[in-house]
Amino acid sequence: MAEKPVPRRVQPQLRFIVFAATIGIVIGVAAALVHRSRGSAAQPSPLRAQITWAAGAKPAPGLALRDQRGATISLHSLHGRVVLLTFLDSKCVRECPIEGHVLRDVLRGMRQTGADAVVVSVDPWADTPASARTFATRAGWSGNWHWLLGDKAALAPVWRSYNIAVKRTPGDILHSTALYLIDATGDLRAGYLFPFSAAAVTQDVRRLADGT
């Protein structure tokens, strides 16, 4: 007889970790917007993200991890393609499945662009190739996607470089949620806080794929 899954309850007193990380991202967004507004010659970005960077302004931090198929995926290996990068927990039953369904629509919309979706695990203690595939199946994903896995020592530097806070608690993983778009030359171009619009992200992927 199969064991019943244990509910992954979040301890309210620990939510401040994710909240603080989110506030940090928001402050970064605000600072970027203020800096942009001070430049009289600055042109408004055609992208719809909450924060955007000009081409060549901010190289994306590197990463190299194995995906659910066992292939080593790095930004270098994806050079020449637009990359959608986000951070999820395959065992989560709360926010991550919601983002997963939004990503389903993004994946469908960007199918003709040649872009890749890359998910970095925030649960090195429980995420596996099988659980990643199960999450993707339940969310209805299709197209080019990679779920990058590893132990904490391999994943934590990636979390830090993209300002993702992760806290393991009894029965749950608390983490900040953000999505980034990286252009074909390897530069960060757009950042979104969840919840975000699938239509907006899809449109931005298409613009970057067209060389905007």
Beta strands, then each sheet from edge to edge (+ up, - down):
strand 1: 51-52
strand 2: 64-66
strand 3: 72-74
strand 4: 83-88
strand 5: 116-121
strand 6: 145-148
strand 7: 166-169
strand 8: 172-175
strand 9: 178-182
strand 10: 188-193
sheet 1: 1+ 10- 9+ 4- 5- 6-
sheet 2: 2+ 3-
sheet 3: 7+ 8-
end
